[in-house]
Amino acid sequence: MTGPLAITGHLLSAGHRRIVFLGGLPGNTALDARVAGYRAALAEYGLPEDAARVVDCGLGRSAGLRAMTELLRRERKFTAVVAGDDMVAAVALRAIADAGLRVPEDISVVGYNDIPPAEDFDPPLTAVRTPAEELGRAAVRFALRDSEETAGARHLLATRIVVRGSVAPVERPS
């Protein structure tokens, strides 16, 4: 299971059904793949296409903060956020706290990349860990090869979810 599919599946298995993807930006190859994985996870759980809520803001801190603040001000019909990367997750955590809400009690948040400070966020961030060193080595190998040899080539790297304190199960009414 790929990272975006797995991290969204993690939220779905915790009972979340109204999940926002924060950080989409059409045309960005990495983000397009993350959004596709998010949508695929929703589809695997039988959720309709209109359940997918992608908020385009790229991966910038200020754009992410603006988008999350606006989303919280405009509506509160979601229980979880999949952030396009950990920095967007960090500003989502900030915006949620600024709105007087708590993570994970009110809204669960997950990130992507598992940067070293992710474990120091408040709460520590559940994230997809990408193998940064292996990614760098693969990039160098591809750069040193003949461009005709690597044209259209793909190299998939394994990712894994690092579970920390930013996800809580959805409370079911009794």
C-alpha positions as CSV (number, residue, x, y, z in Angstrom):
1,M,0.0,0.0,0.0
2,T,1.5,3.4,-1.0
3,G,2.0,6.1,1.6
4,P,-1.0,8.4,0.7
5,L,-3.3,5.4,0.4
6,A,-2.0,3.9,3.7
7,I,-2.1,7.1,5.8
8,T,-5.7,7.9,4.6
9,G,-6.6,4.2,5.3
10,H,-5.2,4.7,8.8
11,L,-7.7,7.5,9.4
12,L,-10.5,5.6,7.8
13,S,-9.8,2.6,10.0
14,A,-10.1,4.9,13.0
15,G,-13.6,5.7,11.9
16,H,-13.0,9.0,10.1
17,R,-15.2,9.5,7.1
18,R,-15.0,13.3,6.6
19,I,-11.3,13.8,5.8
20,V,-9.8,16.9,4.1
21,F,-6.6,16.7,2.0
22,L,-4.7,20.0,2.7
23,G,-2.0,20.9,0.3
24,G,-3.2,19.9,-3.1
25,L,-1.8,21.8,-6.1
26,P,-2.8,20.5,-9.6
27,G,0.3,19.9,-11.8
28,N,2.7,19.1,-8.9
29,T,3.6,15.5,-9.6
30,A,4.3,14.6,-5.9
31,L,1.1,16.2,-4.7
32,D,-1.0,14.7,-7.5
33,A,0.2,11.2,-6.5
34,R,-0.6,12.0,-2.8
35,V,-4.1,13.2,-3.8
36,A,-4.6,10.2,-6.0
37,G,-3.7,7.9,-3.0
38,Y,-6.1,9.8,-0.7
39,R,-8.9,9.5,-3.3
40,A,-8.2,5.8,-3.8
41,A,-8.4,5.1,0.0
42,L,-11.8,6.8,0.1
43,A,-13.0,4.7,-2.8
44,E,-11.7,1.5,-1.2
45,Y,-13.9,2.3,1.8
46,G,-16.9,2.9,-0.5
47,L,-17.1,6.6,0.1
48,P,-18.6,8.6,-2.8
49,E,-16.3,10.8,-4.9
50,D,-17.8,13.9,-3.4
51,A,-16.5,12.8,0.0
52,A,-13.0,13.8,-1.3
53,R,-12.3,17.3,-0.2
54,V,-9.0,18.6,-1.6
55,V,-7.9,22.1,-0.5
56,D,-5.4,23.5,-3.0
57,C,-2.7,25.5,-1.2
58,G,0.6,23.8,-2.2
59,L,3.2,23.1,0.4
60,G,4.0,26.6,1.7
61,R,3.6,27.4,5.3
62,S,1.8,30.7,4.9
63,A,-0.5,29.3,2.2
64,G,-1.2,26.3,4.3
65,L,-2.0,28.4,7.4
66,R,-4.3,30.7,5.4
67,A,-6.1,27.7,3.9
68,M,-6.6,25.8,7.2
69,T,-7.7,29.0,9.0
70,E,-10.2,29.7,6.3
71,L,-11.4,26.1,6.3
72,L,-12.0,26.2,10.0
73,R,-13.7,29.5,9.8
74,R,-16.0,28.5,6.9
75,E,-17.0,25.0,8.0
76,R,-16.4,22.3,10.5
77,K,-17.7,19.3,8.7
78,F,-14.5,17.2,8.8
79,T,-12.9,15.1,11.5
80,A,-9.4,14.7,10.0
81,V,-6.8,16.3,7.8
82,V,-4.2,14.6,5.6
83,A,-1.5,17.3,5.0
84,G,0.5,17.2,1.8
85,D,3.7,17.4,3.9
86,D,4.7,17.8,7.6
87,M,5.2,21.6,7.4
88,V,1.6,21.9,6.2
89,A,0.6,19.6,9.0
90,A,2.5,21.8,11.5
91,V,0.6,24.9,10.4
92,A,-2.7,22.9,10.5
93,L,-1.9,22.0,14.1
94,R,-1.4,25.7,14.8
95,A,-4.6,26.9,13.1
96,I,-6.6,24.2,14.9
97,A,-5.2,25.3,18.3
98,D,-5.8,29.0,17.4
99,A,-9.5,28.1,16.7
100,G,-9.8,26.7,20.2
101,L,-9.9,23.1,19.0
102,R,-7.7,20.2,20.1
103,V,-5.7,17.6,18.1
104,P,-6.6,14.7,18.1
105,E,-9.7,15.1,20.3
106,D,-11.6,17.4,17.9
107,I,-9.6,16.9,14.6
108,S,-7.0,14.3,13.8
109,V,-4.0,15.4,11.6
110,V,-1.5,13.3,9.7
111,G,1.5,14.5,7.6
112,Y,3.9,13.3,5.0
113,N,7.7,12.9,5.1
114,D,8.2,12.4,8.8
115,I,10.7,15.2,9.2
116,P,12.7,15.0,12.5
117,P,10.7,17.7,14.4
118,A,7.4,15.8,13.7
119,E,7.9,13.9,16.9
120,D,8.3,17.2,18.8
121,F,5.0,18.7,17.4
122,D,2.2,19.1,19.9
123,P,0.9,16.5,19.7
124,P,3.6,14.4,18.1
125,L,2.6,13.9,14.4
126,T,1.5,10.6,12.8
127,A,3.2,10.7,9.4
128,V,4.3,8.8,6.3
129,R,8.0,8.2,6.6
130,T,9.8,8.5,3.2
131,P,13.3,7.0,2.9
132,A,15.1,10.3,2.3
133,E,18.6,8.8,2.0
134,E,17.5,6.1,-0.4
135,L,15.6,8.8,-2.4
136,G,18.8,10.8,-2.7
137,R,20.9,7.8,-3.7
138,A,18.3,6.8,-6.4
139,A,18.3,10.4,-7.7
140,V,22.1,10.4,-8.1
141,R,22.0,7.0,-9.8
142,F,19.4,8.3,-12.2
143,A,21.3,11.5,-12.8
144,L,24.5,9.6,-13.7
145,R,22.7,7.3,-16.2
146,D,22.2,8.1,-19.8
147,S,19.0,10.2,-20.2
148,E,17.7,7.8,-22.9
149,E,18.1,4.9,-20.5
150,T,16.2,6.6,-17.7
151,A,13.5,8.3,-19.9
152,G,10.1,7.2,-18.5
153,A,11.8,5.0,-15.8
154,R,10.2,4.8,-12.4
155,H,11.7,3.7,-9.1
156,L,9.3,3.1,-6.3
157,L,10.6,3.5,-2.7
158,A,8.9,1.9,0.3
159,T,7.3,4.2,2.8
160,R,5.8,3.4,6.2
161,I,3.5,5.1,8.7
162,V,4.9,6.3,12.0
163,V,2.0,6.4,14.4
164,R,2.2,9.0,17.1
165,G,-0.4,11.1,19.0
166,S,-2.2,13.1,16.4
167,V,-4.9,10.6,15.5
168,A,-7.8,9.6,17.7
169,P,-10.7,7.3,16.8
170,V,-14.0,9.0,16.0
171,E,-16.4,8.8,18.9
172,R,-19.6,7.0,17.9
173,P,-22.8,8.2,19.5
174,S,-24.4,5.5,21.7
